[in-house]
Amino acid sequence: MEVLEAITTRRSVFKFKPEPVPIEAIQRVFGYGIWAQNHHLTEPWRFIVLGTETKEALAKRYSEIQEAKAAEGVDDAARQVLADAGYKKFHSKPTIVAVSCVQDGDEIQNREDYAAACCAMQNVALAAWSEGIGMQWSTGPITLEDETYELLGVEREKEYIIGFFYTGYPEEVLEGKRKPFEEVFRYTP
């Protein structure tokens, strides 16, 4: 797949086929992340593939987060439906890779490193798409919790989790929509 085709056809994938992506493919596509633009070559990106035990622990926590969204006064059965749906949804992601960014510089360096890690994620998404692998970048509340940092072995004082890449072979690909380019582009005098 040509790079311009990958850029214009890549979509976030929300429904995956159940089979996991082979680890060799995960390593290959994430390997393209390290070639992202990066001021001062600090290489701040870190990629963590969730193992079975970690995924199970986070699925349980995601279930609790979903259950907590229930409206006040909802009965236990309805709460359980939300919890079960959250658990199932988390487990429907065949492979999950956490992406974090080293944050050990001053405010400007940390901002540049965060931007570089986001560029790395785009490289990964395009590389994966070119191989028929879909991804969804998720920044939900579970990525911000202390328990998640502990489970992943990420030191909050030194790194920031910028998201989970839900990864798998697409079961469904949605049509892309964007504003007309003219609405987001201008010249200054």
Residue pairs with C-beta under 8 A, 6 or more apart in sequence:
1 9
1 129
1 130
3 126
6 126
6 129
6 130
7 126
8 176
9 129
9 176
10 125
10 126
10 129
11 134
11 173
11 174
11 175
11 176
12 134
12 135
12 136
12 137
12 174
13 134
13 135
13 136
13 166
13 168
13 170
13 171
13 172
13 173
14 136
14 172
14 174
15 92
15 170
15 171
15 172
16 92
16 93
16 94
16 134
16 166
16 168
16 169
16 170
16 171
17 94
17 168
17 169
17 170
17 171
18 92
18 94
19 94
19 168
19 169
20 94
20 95
20 168
21 94
21 95
21 133
21 167
21 168
21 169
23 49
25 131
25 133
26 49
26 95
26 97
26 167
28 127
28 131
29 124
29 127
29 128
29 131
29 133
30 47
30 97
30 124
32 123
32 124
32 126
32 127
33 45
33 47
33 120
33 121
33 123
33 124
33 127
34 43
34 45
34 120
35 123
36 45
36 116
36 117
36 119
36 120
36 122
36 123
37 116
37 119
38 44
38 113
38 116
38 119
39 112
39 116
40 109
40 112
42 102
42 105
42 109
42 112
42 113
42 116
43 116
44 101
44 102
44 103
44 113
44 114
44 116
44 117
45 99
45 100
45 101
45 102
45 116
45 117
45 120
45 121
46 99
46 100
46 101
46 102
46 154
46 159
47 97
47 98
47 99
48 97
48 98
48 99
48 100
48 152
48 153
48 154
49 95
49 96
49 97
50 58
50 95
50 96
50 97
50 98
50 152
54 151
54 152
55 90
55 91
55 96
57 151
58 90
58 96
58 142
58 148
58 151
59 86
59 87
59 90
59 91
60 87
61 142
61 145
61 147
61 148
62 86
62 87
62 89
62 90
62 142
63 83
63 84
63 86
63 87
63 90
64 83
64 86
65 86
65 140
65 141
65 142
66 82
66 83
66 85
66 86
66 87
66 89
67 79
67 80
67 82
67 83
67 86
69 82
70 78
70 79
70 82
93 136
93 166
93 167
93 168
94 167
94 168
94 169
95 166
95 167
95 168
96 164
96 165
96 166
96 167
97 164
97 165
97 167
98 143
98 148
98 152
98 154
98 161
98 163
98 164
98 165
99 117
99 120
99 121
99 161
99 162
99 163
99 164
99 165
100 117
100 152
100 154
100 159
100 160
100 161
100 162
101 113
101 114
101 116
101 117
101 159
101 160
101 162
102 113
102 158
102 159
103 110
103 113
103 114
103 158
103 159
103 160
104 110
104 158
105 113
114 160
114 162
117 162
118 162
121 137
121 162
121 163
121 165
124 135
124 165
125 135
125 137
125 165
128 134
128 135
128 167
129 135
132 169
132 170
133 167
133 168
133 169
134 167
134 168
134 169
134 170
134 173
135 165
135 166
135 167
136 165
136 166
137 163
137 164
137 165
138 163
138 164
138 165
138 166
139 162
139 163
139 164
140 164
142 148
142 164
143 161
143 162
143 163
143 164
144 161
146 156
148 154
148 161
149 155
149 156
149 161
152 161
154 161
